[in-house]
Amino acid sequence: MATIPNNIQQVRARIAASCAEAQRPVESVTLLVVAKTFPARAVRQAFDAGERVFGENYVQEAIDKMEALADLREQLEWHLIGPLQGNKTRIVAEHFDWVHSVDRLKIAQRLSAQRPMQLPPLQMCLQVNISGEQSKSGLAPDEVLRVAREVVGLPRVRLRGLMAIPEPASTHEAQRRPHAALRELLQRLQREGLAVDTLSMGMTADLEAAILEGATIVRVGTAIFGAR
Ligand SMILES: *Cc1c(COP(=O)(O)O)cnc(C)c1O
């Protein structure tokens, strides 16, 4: 089945069309290929189709795939996008390049303390509960500046920006609102002097709205690998 390369081509075309509409260079958006629940050979197919940046939700599943794809390790970037418990921080600090789902200062401190010296700093986004859903993880918007100021002082992590999973919305306008709110929050951090540049937002259903509002990383699973 050649569906994964075809699907990637279609996602790349969606990103290009949105970048054109937003008058942004297509290189300003990174496609993070979300491989959760799909096997290492699916990741390898995406690699063969040119993809290099992969996202995983579950730590142990990710580690298993990294081992199966160890021959590609130098060429791949692995991002953790799923919830992170305190007892998993060491293995994450030792194996991932990025973590998008940091929602407590304590987790950032542990990741910094546990990041091996021979690796570059762990790239980090703070997850924001931008739609204010009770069940969702993430910092409340009004906590973000305080936590961000602490995280930038940690030696072995580098704060890059913000991540959100907005509440699903069916219209384009409704999809844009939470993405705009996350962009405004990033701009607030920038005005406060923090050197942040990353907006991790937009998935299969809403990547166009996210790109129009400034997403620099879109996280796409279903449109590439199919339904989970
Ligand atoms: C699963 C997941 C995605 C990908 O979602 P799709 O709708 O399959 O594209 C993106 N971000 C996070 C945090 C996820 O858990």
The ligand as an SDF file (V2000), in Angstrom:
LIG
                    3D

 15 15  0  0  0  0  0  0  0  0999 V2000
   -3.0940   12.4010   18.4050 C   0  0  0  0  0  0  0  0  0  0  0  0
   -2.5910   13.8010   18.5310 C   0  0  0  0  0  0  0  0  0  0  0  0
   -2.3990   14.6130   17.4040 C   0  0  0  0  0  0  0  0  0  0  0  0
   -2.7510   14.1840   16.0160 C   0  0  0  0  0  0  0  0  0  0  0  0
   -4.1350   14.2670   15.8460 O   0  0  0  0  0  0  0  0  0  0  0  0
   -4.8330   13.8880   14.4430 P   0  0  0  0  0  0  0  0  0  0  0  0
   -6.1900   14.4320   14.5950 O   0  0  0  0  0  0  0  0  0  0  0  0
   -4.7830   12.4020   14.3320 O   0  0  0  0  0  0  0  0  0  0  0  0
   -4.0550   14.5590   13.3600 O   0  0  0  0  0  0  0  0  0  0  0  0
   -1.8820   15.8750   17.6000 C   0  0  0  0  0  0  0  0  0  0  0  0
   -1.5620   16.3270   18.8310 N   0  0  0  0  0  0  0  0  0  0  0  0
   -1.7390   15.5810   19.9310 C   0  0  0  0  0  0  0  0  0  0  0  0
   -1.3780   16.1360   21.2670 C   0  0  0  0  0  0  0  0  0  0  0  0
   -2.2660   14.3070   19.8160 C   0  0  0  0  0  0  0  0  0  0  0  0
   -2.4720   13.5740   20.9260 O   0  0  0  0  0  0  0  0  0  0  0  0
  1  2  1  0
  2  3  1  0
  2 14  2  0
  3  4  1  0
  3 10  2  0
  4  5  1  0
  5  6  1  0
  6  7  2  0
  6  8  1  0
  6  9  1  0
 10 11  1  0
 11 12  2  0
 12 13  1  0
 12 14  1  0
 14 15  1  0
M  END
$$$$
